[in-house]
Every structure is written in C-alpha cells, then in structure tokens.
Amino acid sequence: MPVPQHIFEPPFNIIRSSHAVLDVTDLKLSREFYESVVGLHVEDADDKVVYLRAAEEHQHHSLVLRKAAAPACNRLGFKVGNDGDLDKAAKFLSENGLGYAFVDQPFQGRTLQFTDPFGFQIELYASMDRRPHLLRRYDLYRGCHPQRLDHFNVFAAEVQDTVEFYARLGFRLTEYAEEDGPNGRIAAAWMHRKGNVHDFAITNGKGPRLHHFAYWTPTAMNIIHLCDVMASQGFVKNIERGPGRHGISNAFFLYVRDPDGHRLELYTSDYFTGDHDHEPLRWSLRDPRRQTLWGAPAPRSWFEQGSPFSGQTVREPKFVADVLVAD
C-alpha cells in the first residue's frame, strides 16, 4: 500500500494530542486507579465526572472520566493553533461532507466536535483553562510520575483510508508495519504533529475502537516502579504487557488496564522527528523486534481487545494481518 506524503500546509493546524474522554462504570474506583496508582492529579471532580492532568501540563485536564452505564471512549481531543483553526476545520469538514458541531465543554474554550469517516469521535479546541504546572512539586508525585499525555492508538477497520485521511490533516508518518511482498498492505502506522514518534497511531483491527492512550514518564525506572506499586495495591492482574522496549518508536513501555478495561500505556525514550525530510521507517510485519526489541511477542488480548467509541458500530477489518502472537 502507498505511503502518504507529508503535507506541510494542511487545511487547519493541529498542534498535538491533548486529552481523552472515557466513560467508566465506577467513577470512584477509576479515580482511585488513575490518581493513587498511576499518579495523575485531580483538578476538578463531582459525582459525575473527574478531570485529571499530569505533572508537566499547564492545561486543566488531559483525562476526563465520565460516569456511564457502560465503558467506552467518548472523545479524543486535539489542540489546534488558534481559534481561527476551528473555523478552518469546520470549513474542511463541511466541504468533505462531514457533520460537526460547536459545543460548550467545561474548562475549554470554543470546541468543535465531529466524527471522522471511520467512526472516531474527535474534538478540537484552541484554548483551555490553565493551571500552574506541578513539575517541581515533587511532594505531590505518586505512581510512575506521569508528566504529560503523549499519544493515542486506535483500531481501524480501514487502515489505509484512515492513514490517508489524517495525512491530509497534516499528520506525518514516522514508522509503519507492512506485509512483505510486492502487494504488502500497511497494518499499522505511527503519525505525529508535535515532533516525536506519534500523536496518533492507527492499527489494523475491528474498529472504530481505542486501543490505548499513553502518558510519558521521566525514565524507564518510573515505569518499573509502577509495576511494584500495582503489585502492592492489588492491581497486578491489571498489568497486561511489559515492561519492555518497542522496536517501533524505541520506547520503553508498560501497558496496564484500568478497572473498566481501558488500556493505558506508560511510555518514555522515543525520539525527535521534527525535521521536514524525516523519512518513515518501515518494519516487516513478521519482524519480532517490531513489537518488542527483545523479541517477545504481544499477548492475544493486545490484538483483540479495545474500547468502543460511544454509539459507534464496530466493523470487521478489511483484512486480517498475520501478526506474531504470544502463546
């Protein structure tokens, strides 16, 4: 499948991934997990919603937990450059036959919500209430000391089409996994806006679903420490994969599941991709170093389980990728 070309003058300017909005069934339990175990900081909360952020973030929230009857991903949020970019985004969506709405969201400025052609529910904003960052408040550090939200990864039923759509919006490809042979298909793609490996990764599978969202930690030792914290607090069964090092992105990682099964990655040690002539790195789908540089394949749950988007029908993928799976 073709690799998309970088677009340096997109129709509107997305700066970076910003926040995830998750539906959870037990708000108190979910808050405890993200605050006391992972180490995020609660900014505002009531009996229906909790807003959290990481230590380095000035923005009011990077994770929103909403009490709901069933777990789901409600929205993925991206920050745009300025208020005019919201109007440019509305124009682009209208010209491409996609519905949108300007909505009022607590602690955010004017917010544009839309569902992309593949069922991913997105919101864009230019301004959010600002708070003093907690970077030097070491007395408040808990869990793995998460510093900032880094990226989202989704299951897409139509990988190539999804990659091409987000390339039109200025997302630039850094790495991709492809079948071998002359007609090899792209099975996963890592795309960025902020100059690291990815803000948005697109993985072949039943979709639309959220595969995971990720927070960046200062060091690999913070991630290892979280394993000890989770074991001590009774969450050892929530550790799904890792710790380890990806071949893709070079990142040191750990994947955990929250009380509703939403997948969270703790992540560090990727690399700079901001140069305009940065070339995407291809990985063979059969290369065991791709998933984990040390050679250990991912568990079956990694390829099969994810969080549906609220109200969206999950579709079978256009093709089934032949991936390495742990026994």
Phi and psi in degrees as a GROMACS rama.xvg file:
@    title "Ramachandran Plot"
@    xaxis  label "Phi"
@    yaxis  label "Psi"
@TYPE xy
-71.0787  145.625  PRO-2
-88.5493  127.775  VAL-3
-68.1223  148.495  PRO-4
-81.5956  147.591  GLN-5
-64.325  137.643  HIS-6
-114.258  116.447  ILE-7
-96.4333  -7.76571  PHE-8
-128.743  73.0012  GLU-9
-71.8037  168.658  PRO-10
-64.7647  -23.974  PRO-11
-153.985  163.871  PHE-12
-105.618  100.45  ASN-13
-84.2275  128.314  ILE-14
-84.8406  -47.233  ILE-15
-173.396  166.506  ARG-16
-66.7121  144.205  SER-17
-125.691  -52.1791  SER-18
-158.636  154.512  HIS-19
-115.455  143.015  ALA-20
-116.467  114.328  VAL-21
-114.375  139.069  LEU-22
-88.9954  129.534  ASP-23
-130.909  152.99  VAL-24
-91.413  -27.2576  THR-25
-126.278  95.184  ASP-26
-62.781  -39.9278  LEU-27
-64.2579  -44.2142  LYS-28
-66.9934  -41.2191  LEU-29
-65.5812  -41.9317  SER-30
-59.4672  -45.1775  ARG-31
-58.7964  -41.9455  GLU-32
-63.0198  -51.3563  PHE-33
-74.1827  -30.5053  TYR-34
-85.2  -52.4954  GLU-35
-87.8865  -29.7252  SER-36
-93.6825  -59.0544  VAL-37
-71.3431  -42.7891  VAL-38
107.892  18.6959  GLY-39
-74.4786  163.027  LEU-40
-109.969  128.398  HIS-41
-78.6776  126.492  VAL-42
-97.9644  -43.0094  GLU-43
-148.504  151.693  ASP-44
-162.676  148.712  ALA-45
-143.065  -161.597  ASP-46
-81.6061  2.08889  ASP-47
-120.481  -22.6677  LYS-48
-153.077  147.2  VAL-49
-129.2  133.619  VAL-50
-111.685  128.203  TYR-51
-129.821  157.794  LEU-52
-146.621  169.718  ARG-53
-101.433  172.188  ALA-54
-63.7619  -37.1552  ALA-55
-82.7979  -13.1409  GLU-56
-82.5757  131.752  GLU-57
-83.6624  -25.0897  HIS-58
-68.5198  154.93  GLN-59
-61.7494  -38.7306  HIS-60
-151.764  149.598  HIS-61
-125.688  -5.73206  SER-62
-141.537  129.459  LEU-63
-119.841  124.563  VAL-64
-106.703  123.244  LEU-65
-115.306  130.903  ARG-66
-68.7303  130.694  LYS-67
-150.819  167.606  ALA-68
-74.4862  -26.272  ALA-69
-142.469  147.088  ALA-70
-71.5805  141.192  PRO-71
-166.4  163.855  ALA-72
-90.8638  121.612  CYS-73
-85.9488  -47.3017  ASN-74
-152.891  154.565  ARG-75
-115.492  130.79  LEU-76
-108.489  139.77  GLY-77
-127.093  142.534  PHE-78
-91.7201  134.309  LYS-79
-105.774  170.525  VAL-80
-66.5969  -44.2281  GLY-81
-157.838  176.891  ASN-82
-62.2085  -31.6211  ASP-83
-63.5562  -28.3579  GLY-84
-65.9115  -26.9871  ASP-85
-66.4676  -39.9801  LEU-86
-68.6521  -37.7004  ASP-87
-64.8798  -38.2787  LYS-88
-64.5911  -42.2949  ALA-89
-60.9934  -40.7028  ALA-90
-64.0789  -44.657  LYS-91
-60.5698  -46.5106  PHE-92
-62.8993  -42.3908  LEU-93
-62.9831  -44.5981  SER-94
-65.5356  -22.2952  GLU-95
-105.875  15.4934  ASN-96
70.9295  26.2201  GLY-97
-108.965  132.344  LEU-98
-74.8411  155.444  GLY-99
-155.546  167.841  TYR-100
-151.465  140.183  ALA-101
-88.2629  128.087  PHE-102
-130.967  160.135  VAL-103
-93.1016  123.61  ASP-104
-123.008  131.905  GLN-105
-54.1938  136.184  PRO-106
70.4821  3.98026  PHE-107
-117.715  152.316  GLN-108
-73.5077  -161.487  GLY-109
-52.4669  130.55  ARG-110
-127.143  131.832  THR-111
-107.303  125.517  LEU-112
-113.516  140.266  GLN-113
-153.861  162.69  PHE-114
-111.468  124.311  THR-115
-72.5188  174.609  ASP-116
-62.4169  -10.1166  PRO-117
-112.389  4.03004  PHE-118
97.4984  3.02072  GLY-119
-81.2858  127.461  PHE-120
-94.3018  117.573  GLN-121
-121.153  145.962  ILE-122
-131.562  143.415  GLU-123
-119.279  142.399  LEU-124
-149.749  158.704  TYR-125
-106.472  -30.1047  ALA-126
-135.404  146.312  SER-127
-140.662  149.424  MET-128
-50.5196  139.103  ASP-129
-108.198  143.917  ARG-130
-129.191  151.413  ARG-131
-58.3959  134.041  PRO-132
-71.6642  161.582  HIS-133
-109.189  20.7981  LEU-134
-56.7645  -40.7772  LEU-135
-99.4081  7.80009  ARG-136
-89.3142  68.8098  ARG-137
-64.4702  -20.3779  TYR-138
-67.916  -16.3762  ASP-139
-98.7299  -4.39317  LEU-140
-68.8764  135.523  TYR-141
-141.971  169.984  ARG-142
57.3318  -128.223  GLY-143
-97.4643  12.7346  CYS-144
56.4561  51.6255  HIS-145
-59.6296  136.892  PRO-146
-102.185  -40.7948  GLN-147
-163.375  152.678  ARG-148
-67.982  135.62  LEU-149
-107.766  -49.2449  ASP-150
-162.957  170.398  HIS-151
-119.421  151.824  PHE-152
-132.274  130.904  ASN-153
-124.223  152.558  VAL-154
-85.0701  125.662  PHE-155
-121.486  132.194  ALA-156
-73.2713  -26.2917  ALA-157
-123.07  79.6266  GLU-158
-59.4258  -52.8491  VAL-159
-60.1191  -45.5491  GLN-160
-64.1501  -38.4202  ASP-161
-66.6815  -44.058  THR-162
-58.9982  -44.8054  VAL-163
-66.5434  -36.2252  GLU-164
-63.2161  -47.8542  PHE-165
-73.789  -24.7072  TYR-166
-63.7816  -36.571  ALA-167
-62.0198  -28.1172  ARG-168
-87.5862  7.16373  LEU-169
95.6547  2.39469  GLY-170
-71.3031  130.742  PHE-171
-107.533  132.66  ARG-172
-73.9281  131.866  LEU-173
-110.346  -43.1521  THR-174
-144.98  155.123  GLU-175
-153.536  153.223  TYR-176
-110.984  131.31  ALA-177
-138.397  145.656  GLU-178
-63.1232  149.446  GLU-179
-77.9088  161.542  ASP-180
101.355  167.035  GLY-181
-66.1464  -24.3131  PRO-182
-112.193  29.0225  ASN-183
-61.8097  139.867  GLY-184
-103.68  143.542  ARG-185
-71.6957  125.477  ILE-186
-104.947  -15.2517  ALA-187
-162.099  146.636  ALA-188
-142.971  141.995  ALA-189
-114.98  122.228  TRP-190
-129.64  144.201  MET-191
-131.58  162.134  HIS-192
-124.118  -26.1403  ARG-193
-101.339  2.65021  LYS-194
97.7314  13.4158  GLY-195
-114.562  -159.562  ASN-196
-69.8171  -40.0461  VAL-197
-162.683  146.135  HIS-198
-101.96  -28.6724  ASP-199
-144.707  116.915  PHE-200
-109.26  143.534  ALA-201
-125.058  117.954  ILE-202
-119.29  136.413  THR-203
-63.744  133.63  ASN-204
164.476  -179.936  GLY-205
-61.0821  126.357  LYS-206
-150.861  168.226  GLY-207
-83.872  132.07  PRO-208
-145.74  151.359  ARG-209
-81.814  123.674  LEU-210
-79.6473  -55.81  HIS-211
-161.788  164.338  HIS-212
-122.169  157.57  PHE-213
-135.175  142.975  ALA-214
-113.575  139.943  TYR-215
-85.5629  134.56  TRP-216
-114.02  160.034  THR-217
-63.8992  -42.1309  PRO-218
-144.799  167.877  THR-219
-64.2725  -30.4005  ALA-220
-64.8615  -30.5513  MET-221
-62.8038  -37.8227  ASN-222
-69.3212  -43.0294  ILE-223
-62.7891  -39.3625  ILE-224
-61.0782  -36.8952  HIS-225
-61.622  -34.589  LEU-226
-59.0378  -42.2703  CYS-227
-65.7499  -41.3627  ASP-228
-61.9256  -46.227  VAL-229
-65.1543  -39.2593  MET-230
-64.1981  -38.8142  ALA-231
-72.5132  -27.5006  SER-232
-100.421  11.4675  GLN-233
85.0782  19.9156  GLY-234
-112.975  22.9664  PHE-235
-60.8305  -33.5008  VAL-236
-70.1193  -14.1748  LYS-237
-84.4019  -4.71987  ASN-238
-82.3778  114.096  ILE-239
-94.7823  -39.7514  GLU-240
-156.52  134.41  ARG-241
98.3023  -173.288  GLY-242
-71.4571  154.983  PRO-243
-168.77  -174.663  GLY-244
-125.431  125.886  ARG-245
-71.6955  145.684  HIS-246
-69.4232  -54.8996  GLY-247
-60.2245  128.492  ILE-248
76.3974  -13.7415  SER-249
64.7538  10.5417  ASN-250
-78.5654  142.941  ALA-251
-82.9821  134.416  PHE-252
-140.591  161.219  PHE-253
-148.758  135.66  LEU-254
-114.583  128.013  TYR-255
-129.026  160.796  VAL-256
-114.414  135.474  ARG-257
-80.249  179.319  ASP-258
-59.6353  -22.6588  PRO-259
-96.3097  0.72426  ASP-260
92.9583  -3.34903  GLY-261
-59.2461  137.103  HIS-262
-95.1001  128.84  ARG-263
-120.042  133.394  LEU-264
-106.025  137.412  GLU-265
-105.115  134.853  LEU-266
-149.17  138.07  TYR-267
-159.565  163.94  THR-268
77.8283  30.1251  SER-269
-82.7617  -159.967  ASP-270
-142.13  168.895  TYR-271
-77.3627  135.574  PHE-272
-132.802  18.7718  THR-273
-76.5777  -15.7953  GLY-274
-62.7113  140.665  ASP-275
-64.4098  -24.3807  HIS-276
-104.232  20.6101  ASP-277
-63.2764  125.435  HIS-278
-96.3081  137.3  GLU-279
-62.3993  144.816  PRO-280
-99.6738  126.569  LEU-281
-92.955  138.214  ARG-282
-120.02  136.514  TRP-283
-68.9876  139.12  SER-284
-62.6418  -20.2899  LEU-285
-98.5016  4.09235  ARG-286
-80.5892  114.588  ASP-287
-65.8813  -20.5081  PRO-288
-72.6003  -16.8727  ARG-289
-61.9663  -52.7503  ARG-290
-69.2279  -50.3424  GLN-291
-139.823  123.342  THR-292
-56.6338  -28.744  LEU-293
-83.1447  -3.35006  TRP-294
101.207  -6.75685  GLY-295
-80.016  123  ALA-296
-73.6126  162.924  PRO-297
-77.7599  154.759  ALA-298
-71.995  163.293  PRO-299
-60.2998  -35.2794  ARG-300
-57.7521  -30.4052  SER-301
-58.9017  -36.5314  TRP-302
-93.4777  -14.8047  PHE-303
-113.298  -24.5952  GLU-304
-110.095  137.829  GLN-305
-164.245  174.847  GLY-306
-97.6706  121.941  SER-307
-68.3993  158.183  PRO-308
-87.8335  138.213  PHE-309
-53.6085  122.178  SER-310
80.1543  0.33035  GLY-311
-99.0786  140.878  GLN-312
-81.0608  128.708  THR-313
-82.9267  128.556  VAL-314
-108.892  153.054  ARG-315
-68.9583  147.295  GLU-316
-69.2828  155.898  PRO-317
-62.9071  -29.8267  LYS-318
-148.192  159.963  PHE-319
-104.032  117.105  VAL-320
-76.18  141.516  ALA-321
-90.1946  90.6424  ASP-322
-106.601  159.742  VAL-323
-81.2005  129.716  LEU-324
-126.155  138.139  VAL-325
-67.2602  145.797  ALA-326
